[in-house]
């Protein structure tokens, strides 16, 4: 009986990674929500404090996960999978924060440009991704995870179509060259953040495939 309790305790400690990964996924969602609020702001220079805090929080969680992987004997998921998902989630917040920082520098010149449509897509992608990460704790349910991953892929496909439309606008001569460069840089950063969501979703889905 004592031996069984000991094993349960060891495996229970490994379960902490579910909570850490869920917190990391929530941090990406919070950053995306803050981004949508920033894009809807009427301030000439929107504040970036929330993004700095989200990135710091994400970095702290990433470091904690790395340290726990060293300290924990048994993990609920394979170590390389935990590390890969943690890294993928961190990259989303990094891309989101990078966009926010650059956007804030030129917001007063961009009031006529619609970034919010992409921002909302990013927020939706992060919401689906957070749900995918929460599903890991509930068991390796392949059908449910595939449905969520399909939703994530659909969001990413919508973002790709918007990007093609943007390139048509940028190259048709309506904007001055310096503005083309500015818009291209900002929109591609948003696109990268959404692509990072897809990448993290693929990592999550592959974990379920491996364990189902």
NUTIMAR-768608 format. One line per 3 residues: their letters; for each residue x, y negated, z of N, C-alpha, C. Coordinates in pm, 1 decimal, decimal comma. Layout:
BEGIN
A> X Y Z X Y Z X Y Z; ...
END
This chain:
BEGIN
XXX> 82,5 119,8 0,0 0,0 0,0 0,0 86,4 -125,4 0,0; 192,3 -121,8 80,8 284,3 -235,8 88,5 351,2 -257,7 -46,0; 383,8 -145,7 -113,4 448,2 -156,5 -244,1 355,2 -222,6 -344,7
XXX> 224,9 -184,9 -341,4 128,1 -243,0 -433,5 114,5 -393,7 -408,5; 109,8 -432,8 -281,9 99,0 -574,4 -248,0 220,5 -651,2 -300,0; 337,1 -587,2 -287,2 460,4 -651,5 -332,0 457,1 -676,2 -482,8
XXX> 409,3 -577,8 -559,2 400,7 -593,3 -703,9 299,8 -701,3 -741,5; 188,1 -705,0 -670,4 87,9 -807,2 -697,8 144,0 -946,8 -671,4; 224,2 -957,3 -567,7 285,0 -1086,4 -535,0 380,2 -1130,7 -644,4
XXX> 461,5 -1036,2 -693,5 557,5 -1068,3 -799,6 484,8 -1114,5 -925,7; 380,6 -1039,4 -965,4 309,0 -1076,9 -1086,4 231,9 -1206,9 -1066,7; 184,1 -1229,4 -945,7 113,5 -1353,1 -915,7 201,4 -1473,8 -935,5
XXX> 328,1 -1461,9 -899,7 421,6 -1572,4 -919,5 441,1 -1599,9 -1068,0; 435,5 -1495,1 -1147,8 449,4 -1513,7 -1291,7 332,0 -1588,7 -1351,9; 215,8 -1583,0 -1284,9 95,7 -1649,0 -1334,9 106,9 -1801,0 -1332,4
XXX> 200,6 -1855,1 -1256,6 215,7 -2000,4 -1246,3 237,8 -2064,8 -1382,8; 288,9 -1987,5 -1478,4 316,9 -2043,3 -1610,3 188,6 -2080,5 -1684,2; 78,8 -2011,6 -1656,8 -47,6 -2050,5 -1716,9 -81,5 -2194,0 -1677,3
XXX> -71,3 -2223,7 -1548,9 -103,4 -2356,9 -1499,9 -11,2 -2463,9 -1556,7; 116,9 -2432,0 -1565,8 213,1 -2528,3 -1618,6 188,7 -2555,8 -1767,5; 160,9 -2452,0 -1842,4 133,0 -2469,9 -1984,8 1,7 -2544,3 -2006,7
XXX> -97,8 -2516,2 -1922,5 -224,7 -2587,7 -1932,2 -205,6 -2735,8 -1901,8; -125,9 -2765,3 -1800,9 -97,1 -2905,5 -1767,4 -23,5 -2974,0 -1882,0; 65,6 -2901,3 -1946,3 139,8 -2955,9 -2059,7 46,6 -2984,8 -2176,8
XXX> -46,0 -2893,1 -2203,4 -143,2 -2914,1 -2311,4 -234,7 -3031,7 -2278,8; -272,7 -3046,0 -2152,2 -355,9 -3159,7 -2111,6 -280,9 -3291,4 -2129,6; -150,3 -3289,4 -2108,8 -69,8 -3410,7 -2126,6 -70,9 -3454,7 -2273,0
XXX> -66,6 -3359,7 -2365,0 -73,4 -3394,6 -2507,3 -209,5 -3456,1 -2539,4; -314,4 -3399,1 -2479,2 -449,8 -3451,1 -2502,7 -464,1 -3592,4 -2446,4; -410,0 -3615,8 -2327,3 -417,2 -3748,6 -2265,5 -343,9 -3852,6 -2350,1
XXX> -229,1 -3812,8 -2406,0 -153,5 -3904,8 -2490,8 -232,5 -3940,0 -2616,7; -300,8 -3840,6 -2674,1 -380,9 -3865,3 -2794,1 -499,9 -3955,7 -2763,5; -562,6 -3934,4 -2648,4 -675,2 -4018,8 -2608,0 -629,0 -4162,5 -2586,3
XXX> -512,3 -4178,0 -2524,6 -455,6 -4311,9 -2504,7 -425,6 -4376,9 -2639,3; -383,2 -4296,4 -2735,3 -351,9 -4349,9 -2868,1 -477,6 -4405,2 -2935,3; -587,8 -4331,4 -2925,4 -713,6 -4378,0 -2984,2 -754,7 -4510,2 -2921,0
XXX> -740,1 -4521,6 -2789,0 -772,8 -4646,5 -2719,7 -682,9 -4760,1 -2766,9; -556,6 -4730,4 -2788,9 -461,9 -4830,9 -2837,9 -500,0 -4878,8 -2977,8; -538,4 -4785,5 -3063,1 -575,1 -4821,3 -3199,8 -702,7 -4904,9 -3205,0
XXX> -786,3 -4890,6 -3102,8 -909,8 -4968,7 -3095,0 -891,0 -5099,2 -3019,0; -770,4 -5122,4 -2969,1 -742,6 -5242,6 -2891,4 -735,1 -5365,1 -2982,4; -778,5 -5479,1 -2929,5 -772,3 -5604,0 -3005,4 -650,4 -5687,8 -2968,1
XXX> -566,5 -5633,9 -2879,7 -446,7 -5706,8 -2839,0 -343,8 -5708,0 -2951,1; -272,4 -5817,8 -2964,2 -167,5 -5826,6 -3066,7 -53,4 -5730,2 -3037,7; -24,6 -5709,3 -2908,8 80,7 -5615,7 -2868,7 24,5 -5519,9 -2763,9
XXX> -34,9 -5408,4 -2807,1 -93,4 -5313,3 -2711,9 13,2 -5257,5 -2618,0; -21,5 -5234,8 -2490,5 75,9 -5179,8 -2396,0 109,8 -5035,0 -2429,0; 231,7 -4994,2 -2394,7 274,6 -4856,2 -2420,7 304,2 -4780,6 -2290,7
XXX> 263,2 -4838,0 -2177,7 292,2 -4774,8 -2048,4 234,6 -4633,8 -2038,6; 111,6 -4616,5 -2087,0 47,5 -4485,2 -2076,4 125,5 -4379,6 -2154,0; 182,0 -4419,3 -2265,4 258,0 -4323,5 -2345,7 391,0 -4288,9 -2279,1
XXX> 451,7 -4388,0 -2217,1 576,1 -4362,9 -2144,2 551,5 -4266,5 -2028,8; 439,5 -4286,1 -1959,7 404,8 -4197,3 -1848,6 373,8 -4056,2 -1898,9; 300,0 -4047,0 -2010,4 265,2 -3916,2 -2065,7 390,3 -3841,6 -2111,1
XXX> 481,5 -3914,1 -2172,9 604,9 -3849,4 -2220,5 691,0 -3805,3 -2102,7; 695,2 -3888,6 -1997,2 770,7 -3852,5 -1877,2 710,0 -3729,6 -1810,4; 577,4 -3730,1 -1802,1 506,3 -3615,7 -1743,2 532,8 -3488,9 -1823,7
XXX> 526,7 -3501,8 -1955,3 550,7 -3386,7 -2041,3 693,6 -3335,5 -2025,7; 787,8 -3427,9 -2018,3 927,5 -3388,3 -2001,7 948,6 -3319,1 -1868,3; 886,9 -3370,8 -1762,0 898,6 -3308,5 -1630,2 841,6 -3167,4 -1630,5
XXX> 728,1 -3150,3 -1697,8 666,8 -3017,7 -1706,2 755,3 -2921,7 -1784,8; 813,4 -2971,6 -1893,9 902,8 -2888,9 -1974,6 1023,6 -2843,7 -1893,1; 1079,5 -2937,1 -1816,0 1194,5 -2902,8 -1731,9 1155,3 -2805,4 -1620,8
XXX> 1035,6 -2823,8 -1566,0 989,3 -2733,1 -1460,5 968,7 -2592,6 -1514,4; 912,2 -2584,3 -1635,1 892,6 -2452,9 -1696,8 1026,8 -2384,8 -1720,1; 1124,1 -2459,7 -1769,3 1257,3 -2402,8 -1793,5 1319,2 -2351,8 -1663,8
XXX> 1304,0 -2429,8 -1557,4 1360,7 -2390,1 -1428,4 1289,5 -2268,2 -1371,7; 1157,9 -2265,0 -1385,6 1081,2 -2150,3 -1334,9 1114,2 -2023,2 -1412,7; 1146,4 -2037,1 -1539,4 1185,5 -1919,8 -1617,5 1314,7 -1858,9 -1563,9
XXX> 1400,7 -1944,8 -1511,0 1525,7 -1897,1 -1451,5 1498,6 -1830,9 -1315,5; 1406,6 -1889,3 -1240,0 1384,3 -1845,6 -1101,8 1285,9 -1730,7 -1086,4; 1203,0 -1707,2 -1188,3 1095,8 -1608,5 -1176,5 1138,0 -1476,0 -1239,1
XXX> 1122,2 -1368,6 -1159,6 1166,1 -1236,6 -1205,2 1069,2 -1179,3 -1308,6; 939,8 -1189,0 -1283,2 837,4 -1135,3 -1372,8 749,8 -1250,3 -1421,7; 726,2 -1257,2 -1550,7 641,7 -1362,4 -1607,4 517,0 -1301,8 -1670,1
XXX> 408,4 -1377,9 -1667,4 281,6 -1328,9 -1721,1 288,9 -1311,9 -1872,8; 366,9 -1395,1 -1938,2 391,1 -1386,8 -2081,7 540,2 -1367,8 -2104,3; 577,4 -1327,7 -2223,9 719,7 -1311,3 -2252,8 790,9 -1445,7 -2244,2
XXX> 911,9 -1443,3 -2192,5 985,5 -1566,9 -2165,3 1003,2 -1652,8 -2291,0; 1038,1 -1587,7 -2401,4 1061,1 -1665,3 -2523,1 932,3 -1730,3 -2572,5; 817,5 -1666,2 -2546,4 688,9 -1723,3 -2586,2 654,1 -1844,9 -2500,6
XXX> 679,1 -1834,9 -2370,9 655,4 -1948,1 -2281,1 741,7 -2066,4 -2322,6; 868,2 -2038,3 -2348,9 961,6 -2144,4 -2387,2 921,6 -2206,6 -2520,3; 881,8 -2124,1 -2616,6 843,8 -2174,3 -2749,0 719,5 -2262,2 -2741,5
XXX> 621,2 -2220,8 -2661,9 498,4 -2299,0 -2650,0 524,1 -2429,8 -2575,7; 604,4 -2424,0 -2470,8 638,9 -2545,2 -2396,6 707,9 -2646,4 -2487,8; 801,1 -2598,2 -2568,4 873,5 -2685,1 -2660,5 780,2 -2745,3 -2764,9
XXX> 689,4 -2664,2 -2817,8 595,6 -2711,3 -2920,0 502,3 -2818,5 -2863,7; 458,1 -2802,5 -2740,1 370,3 -2901,2 -2677,5 444,6 -3032,1 -2651,9; 568,8 -3021,6 -2609,4 648,4 -3141,3 -2583,6 666,7 -3224,5 -2710,1
XXX> 685,0 -3157,2 -2822,8 707,9 -3228,4 -2948,6 585,7 -3309,6 -2991,9; 465,6 -3264,4 -2954,0 344,5 -3339,6 -2988,7 344,6 -3474,1 -2918,1; 367,1 -3471,5 -2787,6 368,4 -3595,2 -2709,8 481,3 -3686,7 -2754,9
XXX> 594,5 -3628,3 -2789,1 707,3 -3707,7 -2837,0 670,7 -3782,6 -2964,4; 607,3 -3714,5 -3059,1 567,6 -3778,1 -3185,1 460,5 -3884,2 -3161,7; 364,3 -3853,8 -3073,8 257,5 -3949,4 -3043,1 314,6 -4075,9 -2980,4
XXX> 405,5 -4058,0 -2885,8 466,8 -4173,2 -2818,3 550,6 -4255,7 -2914,2; 620,3 -4188,3 -3003,4 704,6 -4259,9 -3100,8 617,7 -4346,9 -3191,7; 503,2 -4291,9 -3233,7 411,3 -4372,3 -3315,2 363,1 -4493,0 -3236,2
XXX> 321,0 -4471,5 -3110,9 267,0 -4580,0 -3028,8 368,8 -4692,1 -3010,6; 493,4 -4654,7 -2989,0 598,3 -4755,0 -2969,1 617,3 -4840,8 -3093,9; 619,7 -4777,7 -3209,8 640,5 -4852,9 -3334,0 516,2 -4933,4 -3371,7
XXX> 400,9 -4873,8 -3349,9 276,0 -4943,4 -3381,5 262,1 -5070,6 -3298,7; 297,2 -5063,8 -3171,3 283,3 -5179,3 -3082,3 368,8 -5297,6 -3128,8; 477,6 -5269,9 -3197,3 566,4 -5376,0 -3245,6 505,1 -5454,1 -3361,7
XXX> 413,9 -5390,3 -3434,4 359,2 -5455,6 -3554,3 207,1 -5457,3 -3555,4; 143,8 -5433,5 -3440,4 -2,2 -5423,4 -3434,8 -70,7 -5547,3 -3490,1; -11,7 -5664,5 -3465,2 -73,6 -5789,0 -3510,7 -76,1 -5799,8 -3663,1
XXX> 5,6 -5719,3 -3730,8 6,7 -5720,6 -3877,2 -78,4 -5609,5 -3937,3; -138,6 -5528,8 -3852,0 -202,6 -5406,4 -3900,3 -351,5 -5398,8 -3867,9; -411,1 -5513,4 -3835,2 -552,0 -5513,3 -3795,5 -643,9 -5467,9 -3908,6
XXX> -599,2 -5481,1 -4032,7 -682,3 -5444,0 -4147,5 -661,4 -5299,4 -4192,1; -575,6 -5226,7 -4120,9 -542,5 -5088,8 -4158,9 -612,0 -4989,6 -4065,9; -673,5 -4886,9 -4125,8 -745,9 -4786,9 -4047,2 -652,6 -4672,9 -4005,5
XXX> -604,2 -4682,0 -3882,0 -529,0 -4571,2 -3823,7 -619,1 -4483,4 -3737,3; -733,6 -4537,0 -3698,8 -817,0 -4468,5 -3599,7 -870,1 -4334,8 -3650,5; -894,7 -4323,4 -3781,4 -944,7 -4196,4 -3836,0 -843,4 -4084,7 -3809,8
XXX> -715,7 -4113,2 -3832,7 -610,5 -4014,0 -3804,7 -594,9 -3993,1 -3654,4; -608,3 -4102,6 -3578,0 -596,8 -4090,7 -3433,0 -702,5 -3998,4 -3375,1; -823,9 -4009,1 -3427,0 -932,9 -3923,0 -3380,8 -905,8 -3777,1 -3418,7
XXX> -851,6 -3756,3 -3538,4 -815,6 -3619,5 -3578,5 -710,0 -3561,6 -3483,9; -612,3 -3644,2 -3446,2 -509,6 -3599,3 -3352,7 -571,6 -3564,6 -3218,0; -662,1 -3648,5 -3171,4 -728,1 -3622,3 -3043,2 -806,6 -3491,7 -3048,3
XXX> -879,4 -3468,7 -3156,9 -955,5 -3344,2 -3172,0 -862,1 -3223,9 -3176,2; -749,9 -3237,6 -3246,7 -652,9 -3128,0 -3255,1 -597,8 -3094,3 -3117,4; -568,4 -3197,0 -3038,0 -515,7 -3174,0 -2903,1 -620,5 -3110,1 -2812,3
XXX> -746,5 -3146,0 -2831,7 -854,4 -3085,2 -2752,7 -867,3 -2935,8 -2784,1; -861,9 -2902,2 -2912,8 -869,9 -2760,5 -2951,9 -748,3 -2685,6 -2899,9; -632,1 -2745,9 -2910,5 -509,6 -2682,4 -2863,8 -513,6 -2657,9 -2713,8
XXX> -562,5 -2755,8 -2637,8 -573,5 -2738,7 -2492,7 -664,9 -2620,8 -2459,4; -772,0 -2605,5 -2536,5 -862,5 -2492,6 -2513,9 -793,3 -2360,4 -2547,8; -712,6 -2359,1 -2652,6 -639,1 -2238,0 -2688,8 -544,7 -2196,6 -2576,2
XXX> -475,6 -2293,7 -2518,5 -382,2 -2263,5 -2409,9 -457,3 -2212,9 -2287,2; -572,6 -2270,9 -2258,6 -653,4 -2223,2 -2144,6 -701,8 -2080,6 -2166,3; -725,5 -2043,9 -2291,4 -773,1 -1909,6 -2321,5 -670,2 -1801,7 -2287,5
XXX> -542,8 -1837,1 -2285,9 -438,7 -1737,6 -2256,0 -459,4 -1676,5 -2118,3; -499,5 -1757,1 -2021,3 -522,2 -1708,4 -1885,6 -639,5 -1610,0 -1880,1; -734,4 -1627,2 -1970,3 -857,9 -1548,3 -1967,8 -842,4 -1412,5 -2035,0
XXX> -727,1 -1388,7 -2096,3 -706,6 -1260,6 -2162,8 -682,2 -1279,3 -2310,6; -628,9 -1177,0 -2372,7 -589,8 -1186,3 -2512,8 -708,7 -1150,3 -2603,1; -799,7 -1247,1 -2618,9 -920,1 -1227,8 -2699,5 -894,3 -1281,2 -2840,4
XXX> -862,1 -1189,5 -2927,5 -814,3 -1227,2 -3060,1 -919,3 -1303,6 -3140,5; -1044,7 -1259,5 -3137,7 -1148,3 -1324,2 -3217,9 -1169,6 -1469,5 -3175,5; -1174,4 -1492,3 -3044,6 -1194,7 -1628,2 -2994,2 -1076,1 -1717,5 -3029,1
XXX> -956,8 -1662,0 -3015,3 -838,6 -1740,9 -3045,2 -828,3 -1770,8 -3194,0; -866,7 -1675,8 -3277,5 -862,7 -1698,9 -3422,5 -960,5 -1809,2 -3461,5; -1078,3 -1810,1 -3399,2 -1177,2 -1913,2 -3430,2 -1123,9 -2051,4 -3393,1
XXX> -1058,2 -2061,4 -3277,9 -1000,1 -2188,8 -3236,2 -885,8 -2229,4 -3328,7; -803,1 -2133,1 -3366,9 -691,4 -2163,8 -3456,1 -741,2 -2206,5 -3593,6; -849,6 -2147,1 -3638,9 -908,3 -2187,5 -3766,7 -957,8 -2332,6 -3760,0
XXX> -1016,3 -2370,5 -3646,6 -1060,1 -2509,2 -3628,2 -941,1 -2604,5 -3633,6; -833,6 -2561,0 -3571,7 -712,8 -2643,8 -3570,8 -655,7 -2658,8 -3711,0; -655,3 -2550,4 -3785,9 -605,7 -2555,2 -3924,0 -693,6 -2645,3 -4009,9
XXX> -824,8 -2643,4 -3985,8 -917,4 -2727,4 -4062,3 -890,1 -2875,5 -4035,7; -861,5 -2908,9 -3910,3 -828,2 -3047,5 -3875,2 -700,2 -3089,9 -3946,9; -601,1 -3001,3 -3945,4 -473,4 -3032,6 -4011,1 -492,4 -3048,1 -4161,6
XXX> -580,2 -2967,5 -4221,9 -608,3 -2979,4 -4365,3 -674,6 -3113,5 -4396,8; -764,0 -3157,3 -4307,7 -829,6 -3287,6 -4326,5 -726,9 -3399,2 -4321,8; -631,5 -3387,9 -4229,9 -525,6 -3488,4 -4218,9 -439,8 -3488,8 -4345,5
XXX> -413,3 -3371,7 -4402,1 -334,5 -3363,4 -4525,4 -404,5 -3435,1 -4640,6; -536,1 -3417,5 -4649,8 -612,1 -3483,2 -4756,7 -608,8 -3635,1 -4741,1; -620,7 -3681,0 -4616,6 -612,4 -3824,6 -4590,9 -475,4 -3878,9 -4630,0
XXX> -373,0 -3796,4 -4608,0 -237,4 -3839,5 -4641,2 -221,5 -3855,5 -4792,1; -279,6 -3766,8 -4869,0 -273,1 -3778,2 -5014,9 -343,4 -3905,1 -5062,7; -458,9 -3933,5 -5000,9 -531,0 -4056,1 -5035,6 -446,5 -4179,6 -5002,6
XXX> -376,1 -4172,3 -4890,1 -291,1 -4284,3 -4850,3 -180,2 -4308,1 -4952,6; -114,5 -4200,9 -4995,3 -6,0 -4216,1 -5092,3 -56,4 -4281,0 -5221,3; -178,0 -4246,7 -5262,5 -234,5 -4309,6 -5382,5 -247,9 -4460,3 -5362,6
XXX> -293,0 -4500,4 -5243,5 -308,2 -4643,6 -5214,0 -172,3 -4714,4 -5208,6; -76,4 -4648,2 -5143,8 54,0 -4711,6 -5126,3 126,9 -4731,9 -5258,2; 102,1 -4642,1 -5352,2 177,3 -4646,8 -5477,5 102,9 -4716,6 -5591,4
XXX> -15,9 -4772,4 -5562,9 -90,9 -4835,1 -5672,9 -61,5 -4984,4 -5686,8; 31,9 -5036,0 -5605,3 76,3 -5173,7 -5621,9 2,3 -5277,8 -5541,6; -93,4 -5236,7 -5457,8 -170,5 -5336,1 -5383,5 -94,1 -5395,4 -5265,3
XXX> 9,5 -5322,3 -5217,6 85,3 -5370,0 -5102,2 226,3 -5413,4 -5143,1; 280,3 -5509,9 -5069,0 419,0 -5549,5 -5088,8 510,4 -5435,6 -5043,9; 630,0 -5425,4 -5104,1 720,7 -5313,6 -5072,8 749,0 -5296,0 -4923,5
XXX> 771,5 -5405,4 -4850,0 803,8 -5393,7 -4708,1 684,7 -5337,5 -4630,9; 563,8 -5373,4 -4673,4 443,0 -5320,8 -4608,1 423,4 -5173,5 -4640,6; 457,3 -5136,1 -4762,3 449,5 -4994,8 -4800,8 538,2 -4910,4 -4708,9
XXX> 660,0 -4958,2 -4685,5 753,1 -4884,5 -4599,8 699,5 -4873,8 -4457,3; 643,7 -4983,9 -4407,6 590,0 -4984,8 -4271,2 474,0 -4887,0 -4257,5; 379,5 -4894,4 -4349,5 262,7 -4806,5 -4342,7 300,9 -4660,3 -4361,6
XXX> 389,9 -4635,7 -4455,4 434,1 -4498,0 -4480,9 498,5 -4439,1 -4355,8; 582,7 -4515,9 -4290,2 649,8 -4468,7 -4168,9 548,8 -4436,1 -4059,5; 453,6 -4525,7 -4036,2 357,6 -4506,3 -3927,3 261,8 -4390,5 -3955,5
XXX> 209,7 -4385,7 -4076,9 116,2 -4278,7 -4109,2 185,2 -4141,8 -4106,6; 310,0 -4137,5 -4149,1 381,0 -4009,1 -4147,0 411,6 -3964,4 -4005,1; 429,8 -4058,9 -3912,9 446,9 -4021,6 -3772,4 319,2 -3960,6 -3717,0
XXX> 205,2 -4018,5 -3752,2 76,6 -3961,6 -3709,0 55,7 -3823,3 -3769,1; 90,0 -3811,2 -3896,4 77,8 -3682,3 -3964,1 166,0 -3577,4 -3896,8; 286,5 -3617,8 -3857,9 377,4 -3525,3 -3791,1 319,4 -3478,2 -3658,4
XXX> 256,2 -3568,7 -3583,6 195,7 -3531,0 -3455,1 86,6 -3426,0 -3476,2; 5,4 -3443,9 -3580,1 -99,5 -3346,1 -3609,3 -37,5 -3213,7 -3654,4; 68,0 -3220,7 -3733,9 139,0 -3098,8 -3775,1 196,3 -3025,5 -3653,8
XXX> 243,6 -3101,1 -3554,9 296,1 -3040,2 -3432,2 186,7 -2964,1 -3358,3; 64,0 -3016,8 -3362,6 -49,6 -2945,7 -3301,6 -71,6 -2812,1 -3371,7; -65,6 -2815,1 -3504,4 -79,3 -2691,1 -3581,2 29,5 -2591,4 -3542,7
XXX> 152,9 -2640,0 -3530,6 264,3 -2552,7 -3494,1 242,6 -2489,6 -3355,9; 199,0 -2572,1 -3260,1 174,4 -2520,3 -3124,8 58,7 -2421,4 -3125,7; -41,7 -2448,7 -3209,1 -153,2 -2354,5 -3221,6 -107,9 -2221,4 -3278,3
XXX> -18,7 -2226,3 -3376,3 34,1 -2102,1 -3434,4 113,0 -2021,9 -3331,6; 190,7 -2091,2 -3247,5 265,0 -2022,1 -3142,1 167,8 -1953,3 -3046,5; 63,0 -2025,4 -3007,8 -36,5 -1969,6 -2915,4 -106,4 -1848,9 -2976,8
XXX> -144,0 -1862,1 -3103,3 -212,7 -1752,5 -3171,4 -121,9 -1630,4 -3183,9; 5,3 -1652,9 -3212,6 99,9 -1541,9 -3225,0 120,5 -1470,4 -3091,0; 112,2 -1545,5 -2981,3 121,1 -1481,4 -2849,2 6,7 -1383,2 -2831,0
XXX> -112,5 -1424,5 -2870,9 -229,8 -1337,5 -2857,4 -217,8 -1217,4 -2951,3; -172,3 -1240,2 -3073,1 -153,6 -1129,7 -3168,1 -56,6 -1027,0 -3110,6; 47,5 -1075,2 -3048,2 149,3 -987,6 -2995,0 97,7 -905,6 -2876,4
XX> 5,4 -961,9 -2800,6 -40,3 -896,9 -2676,2 -179,9 -834,5 -2684,2; -243,2 -846,3 -2800,4 -380,0 -792,3 -2811,0 -377,3 -644,7 -2850,5
END
